[in-house]
Amino acid sequence: MYRPSKEEQLSFYHPDLILSRMFGEDNFYHLFREKCDLFIKDVDFTPLYCPDNGRPAASPAILFKALILQRLFDLSDRKLEEACRYDLRF
């Protein structure tokens, strides 16, 4: 089940703030996120989830972006997991 988050307040560690401060606006990862956010949205995946059954899911848009980066950099599932945990760019 996918339910959109109702939180509108940004944290200090929000990716938009980190990317612009640390990597600059012309960095590949900043541009990747900016362009993907135009086309990949959580609401696009809503029909794939049961509306009234199951646990809340992680953001499907974030998972899809991670899969794109995995293919782009030819990473195994394990390496993608490590990159998501320890590499701020992901």
Backbone as a chain_set.jsonl record, in Angstrom:
{"seq": "MYRPSKEEQLSFYHPDLILSRMFGEDNFYHLFREKCDLFIKDVDFTPLYCPDNGRPAASPAILFKALILQRLFDLSDRKLEEACRYDLRF", "coords": {"N": [[0.848, -1.165, 0.0], [0.572, 2.167, -0.82], [0.869, 5.296, 0.567], [0.772, 8.75, 0.28], [3.069, 11.003, 1.835], [2.266, 13.361, 4.351], [3.835, 15.272, 5.347], [5.206, 18.46, 5.191], [7.238, 20.025, 6.019], [10.67, 20.643, 5.692], [13.597, 18.786, 6.545], [16.835, 19.278, 8.129], [18.468, 17.636, 6.742], [17.444, 17.231, 4.26], [17.418, 16.087, 0.917], [17.419, 18.017, -1.197], [18.483, 20.324, -0.025], [21.01, 19.446, 0.84], [22.271, 18.599, -1.563], [22.425, 20.983, -3.103], [24.04, 22.569, -1.481], [26.407, 21.082, -1.09], [27.286, 19.956, -3.539], [26.747, 21.627, -5.665], [24.914, 23.332, -8.277], [25.394, 22.462, -10.861], [26.232, 19.879, -10.78], [26.253, 16.372, -11.622], [24.549, 14.623, -10.124], [22.807, 16.34, -8.866], [21.528, 17.487, -11.08], [20.442, 15.148, -12.156], [18.561, 14.395, -10.191], [16.906, 16.652, -10.277], [15.897, 16.574, -12.933], [14.69, 14.027, -13.0], [12.707, 14.33, -11.074], [10.824, 15.747, -12.448], [9.59, 13.899, -14.088], [9.208, 11.441, -12.783], [7.041, 10.495, -10.434], [5.535, 9.86, -7.249], [2.754, 9.489, -7.289], [2.281, 8.384, -9.752], [2.695, 5.706, -9.419], [0.699, 4.806, -7.813], [-1.605, 3.262, -8.752], [-0.497, 0.719, -8.776], [-0.427, -0.267, -6.244], [-2.199, -1.714, -3.503], [-5.077, -0.137, -2.272], [-6.163, -0.383, 0.314], [-4.915, -2.283, 1.896], [-2.186, -3.887, 3.523], [1.201, -2.863, 4.471], [2.496, 0.505, 4.833], [4.431, 1.74, 2.113], [7.853, 2.313, 1.024], [8.957, 5.254, -0.696], [8.03, 4.896, -3.987], [9.026, 6.318, -6.167], [11.589, 7.127, -5.392], [12.805, 4.626, -5.162], [12.69, 3.81, -7.831], [14.346, 5.727, -9.055], [16.738, 4.99, -7.864], [17.113, 2.506, -9.078], [17.55, 3.328, -11.705], [20.017, 4.676, -11.415], [21.511, 2.481, -10.62], [21.617, 0.898, -12.953], [22.839, 2.721, -14.667], [25.408, 3.051, -13.567], [26.262, 0.466, -13.513], [25.938, -1.257, -11.192], [25.862, -3.82, -8.715], [23.148, -5.321, -6.822], [23.885, -5.336, -4.141], [26.005, -3.456, -4.099], [24.594, -1.172, -4.846], [22.938, -0.901, -2.624], [24.894, -0.337, -0.659], [25.878, 2.076, -1.705], [23.619, 3.7, -1.453], [23.419, 3.817, 1.295], [25.879, 4.918, 2.212], [26.884, 6.852, 0.476], [26.469, 10.112, -0.196], [25.724, 11.179, -2.611], [23.952, 9.446, -3.799]], "CA": [[0.0, 0.0, 0.0], [1.329, 3.42, -0.864], [0.163, 6.499, 1.006], [1.676, 9.903, 0.219], [3.395, 11.645, 3.103], [1.633, 14.663, 4.52], [4.819, 16.19, 5.906], [5.633, 19.494, 4.262], [8.403, 20.695, 6.565], [11.93, 20.027, 5.308], [14.572, 18.595, 7.613], [18.164, 19.797, 7.809], [19.138, 16.66, 5.899], [16.652, 17.022, 3.051], [18.335, 15.98, -0.233], [17.522, 19.262, -1.972], [19.387, 21.241, 0.673], [22.357, 18.87, 0.849], [22.844, 18.614, -2.91], [22.772, 22.329, -3.562], [25.134, 23.103, -0.669], [27.643, 20.303, -1.165], [27.733, 19.569, -4.866], [26.528, 22.674, -6.66], [23.766, 23.166, -9.167], [25.784, 21.859, -12.135], [26.682, 18.512, -10.521], [25.438, 15.35, -12.279], [23.523, 14.073, -9.242], [21.806, 17.393, -8.67], [20.763, 17.557, -12.33], [19.689, 13.893, -12.262], [17.395, 14.496, -9.313], [16.045, 17.723, -10.79], [15.21, 16.111, -14.148], [13.838, 12.882, -12.674], [11.538, 14.793, -10.326], [9.825, 16.231, -13.404], [8.932, 12.795, -14.788], [8.943, 10.293, -11.917], [6.314, 10.962, -9.256], [4.925, 8.778, -6.479], [1.353, 9.272, -7.68], [2.255, 7.547, -10.957], [2.77, 4.308, -9.002], [-0.438, 4.517, -6.94], [-2.44, 2.144, -9.214], [0.186, -0.559, -8.585], [-0.514, -0.63, -4.834], [-3.54, -1.928, -2.962], [-5.42, 1.077, -1.521], [-6.648, -0.586, 1.682], [-4.336, -3.483, 2.481], [-0.733, -3.929, 3.564], [1.952, -1.843, 5.196], [2.931, 1.638, 4.003], [5.638, 1.44, 1.337], [8.831, 3.376, 0.781], [8.614, 6.03, -1.888], [8.358, 4.172, -5.213], [9.811, 7.182, -7.058], [12.983, 7.042, -4.944], [13.291, 3.295, -5.539], [12.865, 3.799, -9.288], [15.55, 6.52, -9.339], [17.882, 4.166, -7.465], [17.302, 1.502, -10.129], [18.162, 4.005, -12.859], [21.436, 4.867, -11.083], [22.131, 1.158, -10.607], [21.897, 0.531, -14.349], [23.751, 3.706, -15.236], [26.761, 2.814, -13.067], [26.502, -0.976, -13.546], [26.129, -1.692, -9.813], [25.089, -4.968, -8.246], [22.176, -4.926, -5.805], [24.635, -5.079, -2.904], [26.735, -2.19, -4.259], [23.592, -0.108, -4.82], [22.555, -0.741, -1.218], [25.997, 0.362, 0.009], [25.921, 3.454, -2.204], [22.496, 4.43, -0.856], [23.685, 4.005, 2.722], [27.097, 5.636, 2.574], [27.288, 7.847, -0.511], [25.457, 11.171, -0.207], [25.287, 11.469, -3.976], [22.826, 8.577, -4.123]], "C": [[0.895, 1.229, 0.0], [0.423, 4.561, -0.446], [1.13, 7.666, 0.932], [1.878, 10.513, 1.595], [2.739, 13.012, 3.17], [2.594, 15.682, 5.117], [5.255, 17.196, 4.852], [6.882, 20.213, 4.747], [9.662, 19.928, 6.174], [12.825, 19.86, 6.525], [15.902, 19.214, 7.189], [18.887, 18.894, 6.818], [18.35, 16.358, 4.629], [17.588, 17.034, 1.837], [18.482, 17.261, -1.048], [18.507, 20.233, -1.336], [20.822, 20.741, 0.64], [23.002, 18.981, -0.528], [23.27, 20.004, -3.346], [23.933, 22.912, -2.774], [26.45, 22.388, -0.918], [28.168, 20.12, -2.58], [27.531, 20.636, -5.93], [25.426, 22.317, -7.636], [24.12, 22.479, -10.488], [26.315, 20.436, -11.976], [25.716, 17.505, -11.153], [24.28, 14.892, -11.397], [22.426, 15.093, -8.954], [20.917, 17.5, -9.92], [19.897, 16.314, -12.522], [18.414, 13.969, -11.429], [16.4, 15.531, -9.847], [15.233, 17.252, -11.999], [14.261, 14.953, -13.848], [12.58, 13.311, -11.929], [10.444, 15.333, -11.243], [8.981, 15.091, -13.974], [8.524, 11.631, -13.893], [8.317, 10.796, -10.626], [5.651, 9.771, -8.567], [3.499, 8.478, -6.928], [1.236, 8.416, -8.941], [2.227, 6.059, -10.609], [1.573, 3.889, -8.147], [-1.309, 3.367, -7.451], [-1.798, 0.764, -8.998], [0.079, -1.078, -7.154], [-1.967, -0.789, -4.419], [-3.905, -0.735, -2.073], [-5.774, 0.845, -0.054], [-6.027, -1.784, 2.393], [-2.813, -3.374, 2.489], [-0.111, -2.781, 4.333], [2.298, -0.687, 4.267], [4.28, 1.339, 3.344], [6.601, 2.62, 1.34], [8.429, 4.088, -0.503], [8.997, 5.265, -3.153], [9.186, 5.01, -6.185], [11.291, 7.126, -6.683], [13.574, 5.692, -5.335], [13.559, 3.213, -7.042], [14.113, 4.58, -9.698], [16.808, 5.737, -8.969], [18.162, 3.092, -8.513], [17.924, 2.105, -11.388], [19.657, 4.2, -12.615], [22.184, 3.534, -11.075], [22.509, 0.726, -12.016], [22.934, 1.454, -14.971], [25.201, 3.432, -14.839], [27.11, 1.336, -12.969], [26.826, -1.52, -12.148], [25.314, -2.951, -9.54], [24.083, -4.466, -7.211], [22.881, -4.552, -4.505], [25.371, -3.746, -2.967], [25.772, -0.999, -4.257], [23.155, 0.162, -3.384], [23.631, 0.024, -0.446], [26.062, 1.824, -0.423], [24.798, 4.285, -1.58], [22.72, 4.708, 0.627], [24.804, 5.003, 2.996], [27.502, 6.757, 1.626], [26.189, 8.902, -0.627], [24.944, 11.486, -1.601], [24.074, 10.638, -4.362], [21.644, 8.929, -3.241]], "O": [[1.867, 1.299, 0.752], [-0.645, 4.772, -1.02], [2.227, 7.575, 1.484], [0.962, 10.533, 2.418], [2.666, 13.731, 2.173], [2.213, 16.826, 5.366], [5.63, 16.817, 3.742], [7.521, 20.933, 3.979], [9.715, 18.706, 6.307], [12.815, 20.693, 7.431], [16.072, 19.622, 6.04], [19.811, 19.333, 6.133], [18.573, 15.327, 3.994], [18.459, 17.898, 1.739], [19.572, 17.553, -1.54], [19.279, 20.888, -2.036], [21.75, 21.524, 0.436], [24.15, 19.409, -0.644], [24.357, 20.181, -3.897], [24.733, 23.669, -3.324], [27.502, 23.026, -0.954], [29.381, 20.129, -2.792], [28.113, 20.534, -7.01], [25.059, 21.153, -7.794], [23.231, 21.965, -11.167], [26.799, 19.849, -12.944], [24.51, 17.749, -11.214], [23.149, 14.784, -11.87], [21.256, 14.738, -8.816], [19.694, 17.592, -9.81], [18.762, 16.405, -12.99], [17.326, 13.646, -11.907], [15.192, 15.292, -9.859], [14.03, 17.501, -12.081], [13.153, 14.903, -14.382], [11.511, 12.731, -12.122], [9.275, 15.373, -10.862], [7.81, 15.281, -14.304], [7.583, 10.907, -14.217], [8.981, 11.446, -9.819], [5.258, 8.801, -9.216], [3.088, 7.318, -6.94], [0.2, 7.791, -9.17], [1.783, 5.243, -11.416], [1.457, 2.715, -7.796], [-1.728, 2.543, -6.638], [-2.494, -0.25, -9.037], [0.459, -2.217, -6.883], [-2.851, -0.091, -4.916], [-3.118, -0.359, -1.204], [-5.697, 1.776, 0.747], [-6.567, -2.25, 3.397], [-2.224, -2.827, 1.557], [-0.793, -1.86, 4.783], [2.385, -0.869, 3.053], [5.162, 0.748, 3.967], [6.224, 3.758, 1.618], [7.646, 3.565, -1.296], [10.181, 5.009, -3.373], [9.974, 4.456, -6.952], [12.152, 7.082, -7.562], [14.716, 5.622, -5.788], [14.545, 2.612, -7.468], [14.853, 4.15, -10.582], [17.819, 5.807, -9.668], [19.322, 2.799, -8.805], [18.733, 1.46, -12.055], [20.473, 3.927, -13.495], [23.346, 3.465, -11.473], [23.617, 0.237, -12.238], [23.805, 1.007, -15.717], [26.111, 3.561, -15.658], [28.145, 0.983, -12.403], [27.858, -2.16, -11.947], [24.216, -3.122, -10.069], [24.158, -3.317, -6.775], [22.52, -3.573, -3.851], [25.363, -2.987, -1.997], [26.098, 0.062, -3.724], [23.017, 1.316, -2.977], [23.318, 0.926, 0.331], [26.276, 2.709, 0.405], [25.007, 5.444, -1.221], [22.259, 5.723, 1.149], [24.697, 5.834, 3.899], [28.391, 7.542, 1.956], [25.096, 8.607, -1.108], [23.839, 12.008, -1.752], [23.253, 11.077, -5.167], [20.584, 8.312, -3.352]]}, "num_chains": 1, "name": "protein.A"}
